[in-house]
Amino acid sequence: MVGVNDKINVGMVGYKFMGKAHSHAYKDVGMFFEPAADVVMKAICGRDEQGVKAAADKFGWESYETDWRKMVARDDIDFVDINAPSDAHKEITLAAIAAGKHVFCEKPLALNLADGREMLEAAEKAGVKHAVCFNYRFLPAVQLAKQIIDEGRLGEIHHYRATYLQDWLVDPNTPMAWRLKKEVAGSGAHGDINAHSIDLARFLIGEFDRVVGHNRTFVKERPIATDAAGGLSAGAGSSSQKDQVTVDDATGFLADFKNGAMGMFVASRFAAGRKNHNTFEIHGSKGSLRWDLEKLNELEVYFREDEPNLAGFRRILATESTHKYAGNWWPTGHIIGYEHAFVHIVYEFVQHIKTGSPFAPTFYDGVKCQEVLEAVDLSIERGSWVGIDEV
Ligand SMILES: NC(=O)c1ccc[n+]([C@@H]2O[C@H](COP(=O)([O-])OP(=O)(O)OC[C@H]3O[C@@H](n4cnc5c(N)ncnc54)[C@H](O)[C@@H]3O)[C@@H](O)[C@H]2O)c1
């Protein structure tokens, strides 16, 4: 219940990709950080008893449930962590809030903007703490980018360019997955990976003003997966029967930001050779910076004030103890990985619940992201620019 003491009991829904990443975060947070409460892995929930029991044993959860309603209602759960597909986010969130629990929800916050707004309103009304898992904010190199921009070292921002490119769908025989169904996922590459780019842009340079986009569904039907869940990787089992893909395979858009910067965004699951190419490059009046998830410890920075014959992009390895979160891990130069950002967001959310320390991204940020997602979709429908305040 709201108002925890020296322990905080987590109940988590979903035990596959994100379920594993979050479980790892709960296990590690007390070893590398000093959270204001001991994080207890109280209960994990999934619909298949054998599967969830195996996950509970492997990941180290104290107990398991096969119905999230039962888990959410348990008196010994303080916050609910939702790692199910987007269509389940709203119902579980509203039930958790009604039971007085804090909520940590995976992105995108909801199937659509209206649902997201309902979730934000319910959380604010109940006074529970809420978070959306935009994990990439919590990497040391991304935190450094934010610091450099906030200190004015890039000057006035002119350009923001983001790519989020994967290639797991380029094979037309890759089977159906829940991510390819609008009623389950909300949208395709757009809501799944553009959502991350939109959140990083808001975090780093501020709010969007207007957008115009285009999208494609290159392969419109796919073999039905024999493994019911489907997955992120090609080569899963499939049958000869086909099912319709009802989401975008790729969405790109242009943006104007409120601060006058120009933005370009592209998200694709058809970028052959690109596995998880999440990047941003920012150009300002005094310099530039760029980052690539596949080299996540590094930030490349260029300052125009450098002597011309020495000027160039410098590569900063964000592993010094002065880089946010880095000092909690290993000595300088001993790099961290994908999973660490989840440890950092869990740490910050526990501090927020326990001590009232400032925290973002909350459901507010989830809604702001969803506004941009929907404005892009509306611009595609209309074939023209759409202001964020129109959605
Ligand atoms: N932050 C990130 O970088 C990131 C990365 C991948 C996925 N996600 C998000 O995380 C969420 C889950 O994605 P995933 O990749 O882990 O999916 P997944 O398919 O690997 O796992 C989904 C899990 O949810 C469970 N589930 C589905 N419906 C359920 C229900 N009604 N009750 C209980 N359990 C249910 C499934 O059994 C499974 O364990 C999605 O919202 C996705 O967008 C975020």
The ligand as an SDF file (V2000), in Angstrom:
LIG
                    3D

 44 48  0  0  0  0  0  0  0  0999 V2000
   11.7130   -0.4490  -22.4090 N   0  0  0  0  0  0  0  0  0  0  0  0
   12.0820   -1.1550  -23.4590 C   0  0  0  0  0  0  0  0  0  0  0  0
   13.1300   -0.9450  -24.0360 O   0  0  0  0  0  0  0  0  0  0  0  0
   11.1840   -2.2510  -23.9700 C   0  0  0  0  0  0  0  0  0  0  0  0
   11.7060   -3.2920  -24.7540 C   0  0  0  0  0  0  0  0  0  0  0  0
   10.8460   -4.3040  -25.1770 C   0  0  0  0  0  0  0  0  0  0  0  0
    9.5050   -4.2570  -24.8280 C   0  0  0  0  0  0  0  0  0  0  0  0
    9.0210   -3.2210  -24.0970 N   0  0  0  0  0  0  0  0  0  0  0  0
    7.5960   -3.1560  -23.7170 C   0  0  0  0  0  0  0  0  0  0  0  0
    7.3840   -4.1240  -22.6760 O   0  0  0  0  0  0  0  0  0  0  0  0
    6.0980   -4.7180  -22.8020 C   0  0  0  0  0  0  0  0  0  0  0  0
    6.2670   -6.2250  -22.9400 C   0  0  0  0  0  0  0  0  0  0  0  0
    7.0990   -6.4940  -24.0480 O   0  0  0  0  0  0  0  0  0  0  0  0
    8.0520   -7.7930  -24.0880 P   0  0  0  0  0  0  0  0  0  0  0  0
    9.0170   -7.5810  -25.1860 O   0  0  0  0  0  0  0  0  0  0  0  0
    8.5490   -8.1110  -22.7410 O   0  0  0  0  0  0  0  0  0  0  0  0
    6.9840   -8.8710  -24.5600 O   0  0  0  0  0  0  0  0  0  0  0  0
    7.0880  -10.4590  -24.4400 P   0  0  0  0  0  0  0  0  0  0  0  0
    6.1670  -11.0000  -25.4770 O   0  0  0  0  0  0  0  0  0  0  0  0
    8.5080  -10.8940  -24.4120 O   0  0  0  0  0  0  0  0  0  0  0  0
    6.4630  -10.7230  -22.9870 O   0  0  0  0  0  0  0  0  0  0  0  0
    5.1400  -10.3660  -22.6670 C   0  0  0  0  0  0  0  0  0  0  0  0
    4.7650  -11.0290  -21.3680 C   0  0  0  0  0  0  0  0  0  0  0  0
    3.4570  -10.5960  -20.9690 O   0  0  0  0  0  0  0  0  0  0  0  0
    2.6990  -11.7390  -20.5780 C   0  0  0  0  0  0  0  0  0  0  0  0
    1.2730  -11.4150  -20.7080 N   0  0  0  0  0  0  0  0  0  0  0  0
    0.6050  -11.0300  -21.8130 C   0  0  0  0  0  0  0  0  0  0  0  0
   -0.6810  -10.7870  -21.5000 N   0  0  0  0  0  0  0  0  0  0  0  0
   -0.8160  -11.0220  -20.1840 C   0  0  0  0  0  0  0  0  0  0  0  0
   -1.9020  -10.9860  -19.2730 C   0  0  0  0  0  0  0  0  0  0  0  0
   -3.1270  -10.6360  -19.6760 N   0  0  0  0  0  0  0  0  0  0  0  0
   -1.6820  -11.3330  -17.9750 N   0  0  0  0  0  0  0  0  0  0  0  0
   -0.4490  -11.6940  -17.5660 C   0  0  0  0  0  0  0  0  0  0  0  0
    0.6300  -11.7430  -18.3880 N   0  0  0  0  0  0  0  0  0  0  0  0
    0.4360  -11.4180  -19.6660 C   0  0  0  0  0  0  0  0  0  0  0  0
    3.2020  -12.8250  -21.5250 C   0  0  0  0  0  0  0  0  0  0  0  0
    2.8440  -14.1010  -21.0580 O   0  0  0  0  0  0  0  0  0  0  0  0
    4.7020  -12.5470  -21.4550 C   0  0  0  0  0  0  0  0  0  0  0  0
    5.2690  -13.0970  -20.2840 O   0  0  0  0  0  0  0  0  0  0  0  0
    5.4510   -4.0460  -24.0150 C   0  0  0  0  0  0  0  0  0  0  0  0
    4.6760   -2.9700  -23.5700 O   0  0  0  0  0  0  0  0  0  0  0  0
    6.6390   -3.5330  -24.8210 C   0  0  0  0  0  0  0  0  0  0  0  0
    6.3270   -2.4110  -25.6320 O   0  0  0  0  0  0  0  0  0  0  0  0
    9.8450   -2.2400  -23.6570 C   0  0  0  0  0  0  0  0  0  0  0  0
  1  2  1  0
  2  3  2  0
  2  4  1  0
  4  5  1  0
  4 44  2  0
  5  6  2  0
  6  7  1  0
  7  8  2  0
  8  9  1  0
  8 44  1  0
  9 10  1  0
  9 42  1  0
 10 11  1  0
 11 12  1  0
 11 40  1  0
 12 13  1  0
 13 14  1  0
 14 15  2  0
 14 16  1  0
 14 17  1  0
 17 18  1  0
 18 19  2  0
 18 20  1  0
 18 21  1  0
 21 22  1  0
 22 23  1  0
 23 24  1  0
 23 38  1  0
 24 25  1  0
 25 26  1  0
 25 36  1  0
 26 27  1  0
 26 35  1  0
 27 28  2  0
 28 29  1  0
 29 30  1  0
 29 35  2  0
 30 31  1  0
 30 32  2  0
 32 33  1  0
 33 34  2  0
 34 35  1  0
 36 37  1  0
 36 38  1  0
 38 39  1  0
 40 41  1  0
 40 42  1  0
 42 43  1  0
M  CHG  2   8   1  16  -1
M  END
$$$$
